[in-house]
């Protein structure tokens, strides 16, 4: 008797592999804790970097795919701001991945 094919009846799901989780919450927490341990004894570095960022907050990122997506939005959505949206997305990502670091950043940048 032939082995039952578990892909039958699943449509497109049968062809595409299930996406793996990028990082579990536990892994992200451990990563965030390691970052905070490194930073906690470098207060002078944090203060110096904060002053530097206050003078020049520009951040350059190399991402052709993100660039194309944001430029399409700029040319198709009225009043769309690439900088504002990129900032919002990046801040959300950093806050999500490094919550303790983000709290520190918010305190320092008051």
C-alpha positions in Angstrom: 0.0 0.0 0.0 1.5 3.4 -1.0 2.5 5.9 1.7 -0.2 8.6 2.2 0.9 11.9 0.8 0.2 14.5 3.5 0.5 17.3 1.0 -2.7 16.4 -0.9 -5.6 18.7 -0.2 -3.4 21.4 1.3 -3.1 23.6 -1.8 -0.3 26.1 -1.9 0.6 25.4 1.7 1.9 22.0 0.6 4.4 23.6 -1.8 5.7 26.3 0.4 7.7 25.4 3.5 6.5 26.9 6.8 8.5 30.0 7.7 10.8 29.4 10.7 10.5 31.8 13.6 13.1 34.5 13.3 13.9 34.6 16.9 11.9 33.1 19.8 11.1 35.5 22.6 13.5 33.7 24.9 16.4 34.2 22.5 15.5 37.8 22.0 15.4 38.3 25.8 18.9 36.7 26.3 20.2 38.9 23.4 18.8 42.0 25.0 20.2 41.1 28.4 23.7 40.6 27.0 23.5 44.0 25.3 22.4 45.7 28.5 25.2 44.1 30.5 27.8 45.4 28.0 26.2 48.9 28.1 25.6 49.2 31.9 29.3 49.8 32.7 29.9 52.2 29.7 27.8 55.2 30.9 30.4 57.6 29.6 30.2 56.1 26.2 26.4 56.3 26.1 26.6 60.0 27.1 29.2 60.8 24.5 27.2 58.9 21.8 24.0 60.7 22.8 25.7 64.1 22.3 27.0 63.0 19.0 23.5 61.8 17.9 21.9 65.1 19.1 24.2 67.0 16.7 23.8 64.6 13.8 20.9 62.1 14.0 21.3 61.0 10.4 21.5 57.2 9.9 22.4 55.7 6.5 21.1 52.2 5.7 21.9 50.2 2.6 18.7 48.3 1.6 17.8 48.3 -2.0 14.5 46.4 -1.4 13.4 48.7 1.4 14.5 51.7 -0.7 12.4 50.6 -3.6 9.3 49.9 -1.4 9.5 53.3 0.2 10.1 55.2 -3.1 7.1 53.5 -4.6 5.0 54.7 -1.6 6.5 58.2 -2.0 5.3 58.3 -5.6 1.9 56.8 -5.0 0.7 58.0 -1.6 0.0 61.7 -1.2 2.1 63.4 1.5 4.1 60.2 2.1 7.4 60.9 3.9 10.2 58.3 3.3 12.2 59.6 6.3 9.3 59.7 8.7 8.2 56.1 7.7 11.7 54.7 7.8 12.3 56.2 11.2 9.0 54.9 12.5 9.7 51.3 11.2 13.3 51.2 12.5 12.4 52.6 15.9 9.6 50.0 16.3 12.1 47.2 15.3 14.8 48.3 17.7 12.3 48.8 20.5 10.9 45.3 19.9 14.3 43.5 19.7 16.1 45.4 22.4 13.4 46.7 24.9 15.8 47.4 27.8 18.2 49.3 25.5 15.2 51.3 24.1 14.3 52.3 27.7 17.8 53.5 28.2 17.8 55.4 24.9 14.5 57.1 25.8 15.9 58.2 29.2 19.1 59.5 27.8 17.4 61.4 24.9 14.9 63.3 27.1 
